[in-house]
Amino acid sequence: AMLGCQAAGQSGEQELESLVLKLSVLKDFLSSIEKKALKALQEMSSAAPPAPSQPLSRKAKSIPVQTFEVKLDVTLGDLTKIGKSQKYTLSVDVDGGKLVVLKKQKDSQEDWNTFTHDKIRQLIKSQRVQNKLGIVFEK
């Protein structure tokens, strides 16, 4: 009976040993998964900064400067100064952040005003007239 008990104790010990072994294997496995996950996260985060530069490389094509023939819509008070409503050329340079209003004078002279994007406070699209746009500048 004594031997049997010892044998049972031994097999119990073996079971415990194999359990400890399995646990240590599992622990190693988990820590290797953890390391892999950490490495993957680091790779992802180091790959993240180039992601915003993708729109930049797309932007390298750049938005061409758009030019529009426009008529200045002025209030009656200003009409006396200007005379009649004149045609202007409006150039919009999105990449440069500039808005250029160009007025052709009679004697082929040109008169232009350049507005940088930081001076433009608001763009107001008219509800009544579809092709009317109000631009509010800083001053």
Phi, psi and chi 1 to 4 in degrees:
 res  aa     phi    psi   chi1   chi2   chi3   chi4
   1 ALA       -  -38.6      -      -      -      -
   2 MET   -61.6  -42.2 -165.6   76.5  165.7      -
   3 LEU   -65.4  -43.8  -89.8  171.3      -      -
   4 GLY   -58.9  -41.6      -      -      -      -
   5 CYS   -64.9  -40.8 -163.6      -      -      -
   6 GLN   -65.9  -39.8 -155.9  177.2   -5.3      -
   7 ALA   -62.7  -41.9      -      -      -      -
   8 ALA   -64.2  -40.5      -      -      -      -
   9 GLY   -63.3  -37.6      -      -      -      -
  10 GLN   -68.0  -44.0 -144.0  176.3  -12.8      -
  11 SER   -66.6  -34.0   71.5      -      -      -
  12 GLY   -64.0  -39.3      -      -      -      -
  13 GLU   -64.9  -41.5 -127.5  172.7   79.2      -
  14 GLN   -63.7  -42.5  -82.2  177.0  -34.8      -
  15 GLU   -59.8  -43.0  -88.0  178.5   49.2      -
  16 LEU   -63.5  -43.7 -169.8   65.4      -      -
  17 GLU   -61.7  -46.2  -98.9 -179.9   53.6      -
  18 SER   -66.0  -32.7   77.0      -      -      -
  19 LEU   -66.9  -44.0 -167.9   63.8      -      -
  20 VAL   -61.1  -42.1  167.0      -      -      -
  21 LEU   -62.2  -47.3 -168.9   69.6      -      -
  22 LYS   -60.5  -41.4  -78.1  177.4 -173.8  166.5
  23 LEU   -63.9  -41.1  -81.0  171.3      -      -
  24 SER   -69.3  -36.0   71.7      -      -      -
  25 VAL   -63.1  -43.6  167.3      -      -      -
  26 LEU   -63.0  -40.8 -166.5   63.1      -      -
  27 LYS   -63.3  -44.6 -173.8  177.9   78.1   81.8
  28 ASP   -61.2  -42.7  -70.2  -13.5      -      -
  29 PHE   -61.6  -45.2 -178.6   62.9      -      -
  30 LEU   -63.7  -42.3  -82.1  171.1      -      -
  31 SER   -69.1  -31.5   72.8      -      -      -
  32 SER   -70.4  -36.7   80.1      -      -      -
  33 ILE   -63.7  -42.8  -73.7  178.4      -      -
  34 GLU   -59.9  -45.1 -156.6  175.0   11.4      -
  35 LYS   -62.3  -43.3  -81.8  179.2 -164.4  150.7
  36 LYS   -62.6  -42.5  -81.4  179.5 -170.8  163.6
  37 ALA   -64.3  -42.0      -      -      -      -
  38 LEU   -63.3  -43.4 -158.5   66.2      -      -
  39 LYS   -63.3  -43.3 -166.3  176.5  172.1 -155.9
  40 ALA   -62.2  -41.1      -      -      -      -
  41 LEU   -63.6  -42.9  -87.5  172.0      -      -
  42 GLN   -63.5  -41.9  -76.5  170.2  -20.7      -
  43 GLU   -62.9  -40.9  -80.4  169.4   12.0      -
  44 MET   -65.1  -43.0  -85.1  163.8   64.1      -
  45 SER   -71.9  -30.2   64.0      -      -      -
  46 SER   -77.6  -22.3   68.0      -      -      -
  47 ALA   -84.2  -14.4      -      -      -      -
  48 ALA   -65.4  -46.2      -      -      -      -
  49 PRO   -53.7  -39.8  -27.0   33.6      -      -
  50 PRO   -64.0  -22.9  -22.8   33.0      -      -
  51 ALA   -56.2  -47.8      -      -      -      -
  52 PRO   -64.2  -21.6  -20.7   31.6      -      -
  53 SER   -77.8  -10.4   72.7      -      -      -
  54 GLN   -63.1  -47.9  -84.2  177.4  -31.1      -
  55 PRO   -59.4  -30.6  -24.3   32.7      -      -
  56 LEU   -65.1  -41.6  -70.1  177.3      -      -
  57 SER   -69.2  -31.6   60.5      -      -      -
  58 ARG   -68.3  -38.0  -92.6 -145.6  -40.1  -86.2
  59 LYS   -69.9  -18.4 -163.7 -177.0  161.1 -163.7
  60 ALA   -55.7  -29.6      -      -      -      -
  61 LYS   -63.6  -31.7  -69.7  178.9 -172.3  169.4
  62 SER    63.7  152.8   82.1      -      -      -
  63 ILE   -86.2  122.3  -58.5  163.1      -      -
  64 PRO   -63.7  152.9   19.3  -27.4      -      -
  65 VAL   -67.6  125.6  175.7      -      -      -
  66 GLN   -95.5  137.0  -62.7  -70.2  -35.6      -
  67 THR  -121.8  134.5  -52.8      -      -      -
  68 PHE  -127.6  142.1  -54.4   92.4      -      -
  69 GLU   -85.8  122.2  -75.1  -72.0  -37.8      -
  70 VAL  -130.9  157.5  -66.4      -      -      -
  71 LYS  -112.7  135.7  -93.3 -166.3  -75.8 -172.3
  72 LEU   -79.7  125.0 -156.2   60.4      -      -
  73 ASP   -97.9  108.4 -173.7   14.6      -      -
  74 VAL  -113.5  160.6  -70.7      -      -      -
  75 THR   -77.3  161.3   57.0      -      -      -
  76 LEU   -57.2  -35.4  -74.7  168.8      -      -
  77 GLY   -59.9  -39.5      -      -      -      -
  78 ASP   -78.5  -23.9  -68.7  -21.6      -      -
  79 LEU   -59.5  -35.8  -95.5  176.1      -      -
  80 THR   -63.8  -35.1   51.4      -      -      -
  81 LYS   -72.4  -39.6  -73.3 -178.2 -117.7  163.7
  82 ILE   -87.7  -34.6  -62.6  171.5      -      -
  83 GLY   100.9 -105.8      -      -      -      -
  84 LYS  -108.3  164.5   59.5 -174.9 -167.0  -49.7
  85 SER   -68.1  131.3   74.3      -      -      -
  86 GLN  -109.7  156.6  -70.2  171.8  -52.1      -
  87 LYS   -85.7  138.0  -77.7 -170.2  176.8  148.5
  88 TYR  -125.6  161.0  -73.0   79.8      -      -
  89 THR  -111.6  127.2  -56.2      -      -      -
  90 LEU  -109.3  118.7 -179.5   69.9      -      -
  91 SER  -108.0  130.0  -64.8      -      -      -
  92 VAL  -114.4  114.5 -177.9      -      -      -
  93 ASP  -107.8   97.5  179.1   -1.2      -      -
  94 VAL   -67.1  -46.3  175.0      -      -      -
  95 ASP   -63.1  -41.3  -75.3  -18.2      -      -
  96 GLY   -80.5  -12.5      -      -      -      -
  97 GLY    66.9   38.7      -      -      -      -
  98 LYS  -127.6  150.4  -73.0 -166.8  -66.5 -104.5
  99 LEU  -126.1  120.7 -171.0   68.3      -      -
 100 VAL  -115.5  124.1 -179.9      -      -      -
 101 VAL  -104.6  118.1 -179.9      -      -      -
 102 LEU  -116.4  127.9 -179.9   75.7      -      -
 103 LYS  -115.5  127.1 -179.3  171.7   80.6  172.1
 104 LYS   -86.3  127.6  -71.6 -140.1 -172.4  -52.6
 105 GLN   -89.3  169.2  -52.1  -80.0   39.1      -
 106 LYS   -59.6  -53.2  -75.4 -169.6 -164.0   97.2
 107 ASP   -86.0   52.9   38.7   19.6      -      -
 108 SER    48.3   17.5   73.2      -      -      -
 109 GLN   -81.6  156.2  -93.6 -171.0  -47.4      -
 110 GLU  -121.8  142.0  -71.1 -180.0  -19.8      -
 111 ASP  -126.9  119.2  177.8   26.4      -      -
 112 TRP  -133.6  155.2   68.2   85.5      -      -
 113 ASN  -123.3  134.0  -73.2  -46.0      -      -
 114 THR  -110.4  130.6  -57.4      -      -      -
 115 PHE  -118.1  126.9  -58.6   96.0      -      -
 116 THR   -84.7  155.8   52.3      -      -      -
 117 HIS   -56.2  -30.5   69.6   91.4      -      -
 118 ASP   -74.4  -11.4   54.8  -18.3      -      -
 119 LYS   -90.2  -14.0  -64.3  -85.7 -175.4  -92.0
 120 ILE   -86.6  119.9  -60.8  167.1      -      -
 121 ARG   -90.6  -38.9  -76.3  -79.5  162.1  -99.6
 122 GLN  -158.2  145.5 -162.6  177.7    9.6      -
 123 LEU  -114.5  128.1  -64.2  176.9      -      -
 124 ILE  -120.3  115.1  -53.5  157.5      -      -
 125 LYS   -86.2  129.5 -165.8  166.2 -179.5  -17.3
 126 SER   -67.5  137.2  172.6      -      -      -
 127 GLN   -76.6  -34.8  -60.2  -71.1  -42.9      -
 128 ARG   -83.1  -50.6  -68.8  174.0  -64.8  119.5
 129 VAL  -103.5  120.3 -170.3      -      -      -
 130 GLN   -63.7  -36.6 -146.7  175.5    1.5      -
 131 ASN  -101.8   31.5   59.5   -4.8      -      -
 132 LYS  -113.4  130.7 -170.9  172.8  172.9 -177.2
 133 LEU  -131.2  127.4  179.8   71.2      -      -
 134 GLY   -96.8  137.0      -      -      -      -
 135 ILE  -120.7  123.0  -56.3  173.3      -      -
 136 VAL  -101.5  120.9  179.1      -      -      -
 137 PHE   -98.2  170.3  -66.4  103.0      -      -
 138 GLU   -59.6  -42.9 -157.8  170.5   45.5      -
 139 LYS   -77.7      -  -62.9 -174.7  178.8   99.1
